[in-house]
Amino acid sequence: MTSHDNKDNARSIWAVVLMYGRENDTAACLESLLRQDHPNLTILLVDNASPDGAGTRLQRRFPGIRYLHTGTN
């Protein structure tokens, strides 16, 4: 059995995506990350105070990712 066969034995990987606006580009990035098959992948979207609400919309669109809104740029 390889580490990829057992979620408990696989190393954790975090993908941190920083964003400021650019909703479509960020969505494409998140979609690509979600296609990965690593069993312990955590995705963190950091919205650097996007003024257009893009981060909030992406948070609703991708409920399986973690989200952090910085409040200021």
URKA-V291550 format. One record per residue. N is the residue number from 1. RES is the residue in one letter. PSI is psi in whole degrees, -180 to 180 (none if undefined). D_FIRST is the distance of its C-alpha to the first C-alpha in whole Angstrom. Layout:
[[N	RES	PSI	D_FIRST] [N	RES	PSI	D_FIRST]]
This chain:
[[1	M	130	0] [2	T	167	4] [3	S	-24	7] [4	H	-17	8] [5	D	-20	6] [6	N	113	8] [7	K	-35	11] [8	D	-26	12] [9	N	-12	10] [10	A	145	11] [11	R	146	15] [12	S	139	18] [13	I	131	20] [14	W	132	23] [15	A	118	25] [16	V	120	29] [17	V	118	31] [18	L	139	35] [19	M	151	38] [20	Y	96	42] [21	G	-145	43] [22	R	49	41] [23	E	-46	40] [24	N	-43	39] [25	D	-41	37] [26	T	-40	35] [27	A	-42	34] [28	A	-40	33] [29	C	-47	31] [30	L	-42	29] [31	E	-41	29] [32	S	-44	27] [33	L	-40	25] [34	L	-18	24] [35	R	-11	22] [36	Q	151	20] [37	D	13	16] [38	H	131	15] [39	P	-21	14] [40	N	47	16] [41	L	125	19] [42	T	132	23] [43	I	127	26] [44	L	120	29] [45	L	120	32] [46	V	111	35] [47	D	113	38] [48	N	58	41] [49	A	47	44] [50	S	126	44] [51	P	-12	48] [52	D	5	47] [53	G	10	44] [54	A	-41	42] [55	G	-42	39] [56	T	-41	40] [57	R	-41	40] [58	L	-35	36] [59	Q	-41	35] [60	R	-37	36] [61	R	-32	35] [62	F	75	31] [63	P	-15	31] [64	G	-3	27] [65	I	160	28] [66	R	152	30] [67	Y	137	33] [68	L	125	36] [69	H	122	39] [70	T	-23	41] [71	G	-32	45] [72	T	157	46] [73	N	none	46]]
